[in-house]
Amino acid sequence: MTTQPDNLSRQDTAAAWVFILPAIAGLLSFVLLPFALALLLSFTNLRLGSPLPTEFMGWTQYQRIFTDTAFLRALGNNTLFALTVVPLQTVLALLLATLVNRPLRGMIAFRSLFFMPVVFPLSLVSVVWILMFAPGPQGTINSLLEFVTLGAWQPRDFLHDTFWALPAITLTSIWQGVGFQMVILLAALQSIPAELYEAAKVDGASGRQQFLHITLPQLRNALIFVVLVTTILAFRLFDQVQIMTQGGPQHATTTVMYEAVNAAFAGQQVARGAAMTVVFFTIVLLITLLQRYVLKHEKAIE
Amino acid sequence: MNHRRVLNSVLVYSLLPGMSLIFLIPVWMMLAGSFKADDLVLQHAGSLQGYFPASMSMQNYQDVFDRVPFLRYLLNSMLITSTIVIAGALVNSLAGYALARLRWPGRDWILLVIIALMIIPLEAIAVPLFYEVTLLGWRDTYLVQIVPFIANAFSIYLFYTFFLGLPREFEEAARIDGAGSWRIFFNIVAPNAKPVYAAVAILTFLTQWGSFLWPLMVTHSEEVRPLPLGIAAFYTLPPLQWGDIFAFGVMMVSPVLLVFIVFQRWFVAGVATTGVKG
């Protein structure tokens, strides 16, 4: 019954391969292979059901999408969406997390309420918010704005308005997603050592000073993480657009993923769709690298 | 100092209900609307009548079952999601354990690849994956909605970091007693890893239950489509009847809401773990 180290590690190796094989098979076939295919196909003219033979086309697909007004508009929309959703949602998540992070009665109920929309599928949330944005004076948002502005507000058809459609989707997305970020920030808030605040109180620091000089610096990593995740989510925007506006009116709410899916799915232009998702992935990669860089840089300063 | 504290509490207690209203209104509107006559839902959407229906009727719920195969969507969603959650927990925890505890050539290299794969979202590979499953002839099946999502790099990573932090003593004692890796894993490691299993299960559940883009691309018949596609299709099915749509919505979300209310601690803890890795 003696297990020599040599024998043991051979046993280990055999077991390890059995343990990891299903996962590797899955990741290889359904992540790595399609990822390589995306790069490969984007340089061809592949179409589903086309009688023409597939040919290598170099950068042609990329030239085409970067001169396509709808795709350029999609890139712009995603960027605008990210630039509004990320600050708004992060600040709101932080506000909610600090509100809920108090030893007062009933806080768990509020925390659950703010988190609740996270368990709602986006498709359902989108449909519900279509009614919230209903045109005419009887729409919820319209009548609310009319009430707040004492009747000065002119009711409008938000989702068919080239200016208001994207903000409407932004509001819907924040409502559904902010609870997720709140929970992450709440966990970070609760891991700040209480001694820091006690020491600050002894030194006579005000609530605002404590927030600026203890809370925010301690939350830095969590905040950077939340910003990263929300930015990437903003570039993945699809469900709300598909259900609420179909990219319209006049491409006002189209997104990179909406264009990619339409190319591949409705138009059967797999190569074109692949080129768009490669652009999408490049953006995600750049955002991730930027976050890594910021984290490293900040560590270097310490 | 003290009056400031009181002021602070007043502020918190007045800000909280205001915020709560924003989160409650759409949900309450859906619930109240589901009991109202279809034509009244839109008519009352902007007034208080919309939130306190004068009369309640279950007609909309009946209509849902008459107009669309709701139960089919529900069963499809449950089958697809639960298979991914259960198979994913098994496959990814085994992989995480092999990476964290077993010694084998190639381990560090594979760990690096898995960490790199974490940043590839489904969206980045959706189009070629669509092409791949078309070649495989998998379109419009359960298979195509389940198999690609079982192995998950992020789940493996969560298991890996959890197992690294687990004390080794019990495993070593069992090994000296002659237990093999399988027995050690299932009898000693897995029972001590409940928090990470719960976190992974909940995160997987949240993404898969709401999954929309992928089933939209690869399915077209009602027999295999899940709830999120069901509600989207129901919304576009003429005539537009908001009462019916909301009844669908209430039935779609209430089982999940119930699970959430019972296990909310686990939900919150599970989501919080995603932030810890950052």
Interface residues (C-beta under 8 A of the other chain):
Chain A: M1 T3 S9 Q11 D12 T13 A15 A16 W17 F19 I20 P22 A23 I24 A25 G26 L27 S29 F30 V31 L32 L33 P34 F35 L37 A38 L41 L46 L48 L96 L99 R102 L104 I108 F110 R111 S112 L113 F114 F115 M116 P117 V118 V119 F120 P121 L122 S123 L124 V125 S126 V127 V128 W129 I130 L131 M132 A134 P137 Q138 G139 T140 N142 S143 L144 W175 F180 V183 I184 L185 L186 A187 A188 G207 N221 A222 I224 F225 V226 L228 V229 I232 R236 F238 D239 Q242 I243 M257 A260 V261 A263 A264 F265 V270 G273 A274 M276 T277 V278 F280 F281 V284 L285 T288
Chain B: R4 N8 S9 V12 Y13 L15 L16 M19 S20 I22 F23 L24 I25 P26 V27 M29 M30 G33 V41 L42 Q43 H44 A45 G46 S47 G50 V91 N92 L94 A95 Y97 A98 L99 L102 R103 W104 P105 R107 I110 I114 L117 I119 I120 P121 E123 A124 I125 A126 V127 P128 L129 F130 Y131 E132 T134 V147 P148 F149 I150 A151 A153 I156 R175 G178 G180 S181 W182 F185 L206 W209 G210 F212 L213 L216 M217 L227 P228 L229 I231 A232 Y235 W242 I245 F246 G249 M252 V253 V256 L257 F260 I261 Q264 F267 V268 V271 A272 T274 G275 V276 G278
